[in-house]
Amino acid sequence: MKIILLKDVKKQGKSGDILNVKDGYGTFLINKGDAVLATNNSMDRLDRENKEKEKQELNLIKKCEEIKKKLEKLTITFKVKTGEQDRVFGSISAKQIVEELKGNGYEIDKKQIKIDGSISSLGFHAVDVELHKKVVAKLKIELKK
């Protein structure tokens, strides 16, 4: 029996996958609402839905690219306390960067900020902001006394 998954099924496939399964299991998935029988109509509907998802994905990537251009022009400055030999007390965290970005009008989650090492010395640092799987912006961070 050939079916199209409507939901992700553990150890079988993801939503939209077309599978060949035994009749009993296929009937079980169809009755449960996790799949539909793979007919010409359902295959056409799946193609239309996939094309719509691709359009939405491309639009999302375009928006992320625009945000990336703006972020890469931006430099966030933090004024920090320093000790002997200009050593910084503590370091700058992703949460602090997110708060500064919100102050500049950007809605970014702290999970999207990728910090290599720690930001704990005076000067300029580069931080990756993962806006999308395919779009990563380089944000400049400056630490001043």
Phi, psi and omega in degrees: 000135180257125182229161174244125180285133176265337180227164174291130178242124184303133178064009178243309181169181181257168179305131180095351178287146177255124185235151168257117182230168176291153185304316182296316180291321178298316178297318178302312181294322179293314180296326180287341181091012181269350184206164172229158178293137182278092176252176179299317180296315182291327177293319177297317180296320178298317178299316179297317180296320179295320178295320179295319178297320179297318178298315180297320179296317179296320178296318178297318179296320178298316179297318179295324178296320178295317179295322180301315181300318180291319181295323183289341175276342185276141172235123179264129182249131176244132174264122186237157175274140180234158179250214180297144179055035177055037175277136182277137174281118180077200178211168180273131182257168178298325180297318179294322178295318179299318180298319178294320179295322176298323176296334177266003175094019180250133177260094182236138178275148182294340177289340180279347183267123182248110181256123175271119182073215178230152178262088186222028176221152180295151178117199183262143177224150177251135180232136177275136174241112182272096181282328181206164179305327184258356184234114179235125180259147175260117180257136180265130178242133178239134175250126179239159175293000000 
